[in-house]
Amino acid sequence: MQATTTTPLFAATLKPDRSLRVAGGWAALGVSALLAAPLAVLAPELAAPVGAAFALSGCGLAVLSLQQSRRGRLSQQVILWADQLEVVTVDAAGLRSLRRFDPKTVRLVLHRDANEKTTALGLRSGSEEFALGAFLGAEDRSSFARAFGTALRRARLAA
């Protein structure tokens, strides 16, 4: 049995930003509840509106936490070989799909705004366009586009 030693020209796993924004929201809600507790003791007539506001904020944060956890399941794995490009996409439900492209015919398409910032990127093969890294932040999107564009050019030259 012979082991293969082929390595891809480029490989990246794209995942959404997992910052602590939701956790920070829960911490802010807890701190504000501690600070508002003396107000509820000193002015009991304000306890109902303040309690309702905290309940609404807690519900909003719970919904945001749920959306963030579902979004955390999203990913795209991009693997560029000399003869093919593979993109494995995992959606929010956890379903995996594999798309293959020919590096000689596929084109990296960048959509930019008026300030030349990359707003979206995709792959175009013939008349079909495939979205790539739609969940990435602006800085991640442009740095991935630079690195992947360079690797795609190298793959075309190698073939």
RAFENBEL-V611247 format. One line per field, one symbol per residue. ss: DSSP state (H for helix, E for strand, L for the rest). psi: psi as a letter, one per 20 degrees, with the letter a starting at -180 (. if undefined). A space follows every 50 residues. Layout:
ss: ???
psi: ???
This chain:
ss: LLLLLLLLLEEEEEELLLLLHHHHHHHHHHHHHHHHHHHHHHLHHHHHHH HHHHHHHHHHHHHHHHHHHHHLLLEEEEEELLLLEEEEEELLLLLEEEEE ELLLLLEEEEEELLLLLEEEEEEEELLEEEEELLLLLHHHHHHHHHHHHH HHHHHHHHL
psi: ppppjpqqhppqopqrplrkgghhghghggghghhighhhghnhiigghg ggghgghggghgghggghhhhiiqqpppporhiqppooppahijpqqppq qphhiqpppppqahjkqohqqrppocippppplhjqrgghghhgggghgg hhghhhhh.
